[in-house]
């Protein structure tokens, strides 16, 4: 293999075979949100396989866009921490650019940086979190 691809949305905590998440903050799908934990996953994968890592999916269902900026901030900090710990991070693809159809859920989970109005000719609206993400990308490229 040339690299590892990672889809990461949450990190469950277990007690034996039982999920024991704190669920202090959950997304629209009820998934525990602790985005900073991606750092530990990246470090463990890199230390084990010594291959570059491409994050192929990472995001959250957040229809009112109230948590996505926080999620992105925490995630991007975790990625920077992982790189500083020696992880060869090839890139990061946020899921998703647009609201989309989830095969087992339909149209209701809103993962997109850009909202899609399915009732009004698929009109699109750039969410505030997309503006934040664009700013952070430009800051990172400037380093």
Phi, psi and omega in degrees: 000147178268330181199168174256140173254135184233123168261124184218121179239331179196164178234104180286147173256140184237148168238099189068240179256011183253130177290129181231064179278148177291334179049036176291330179218123181232154178273185184298340179265002179084010180279135177301134182247108171220073188297335181298340182290349176298332180303311181299320179297314180298315181297315180297315179297315182294316179297326181282316188254344180052042177237148175302152182239132173247121176278107187272337175209135174196126180177195181207154173277116185209079187302325181264006175059029182276339183242350188295321179296316176300315180301313180298316180301311179296317181296312182295326175295319179296321179294317178297318177299318180296317177299318179296336177274001175107358180292131175273095183264115183284326184174175183221124177245113179284136176257111011221165176295318182236152168304148188215180176267120175265125190304324182261358184234340184087215186267352189289324178290128183254095181268349192282144168291337178241123180285142175244126178267099184289343181266350186229065176058029179059035177302147183243145180221122180288124181282154177305326180295331177293320177297317178300313181299317178301317179298316180295322179297316180296321177298317181295318179295333180284350182290000000 
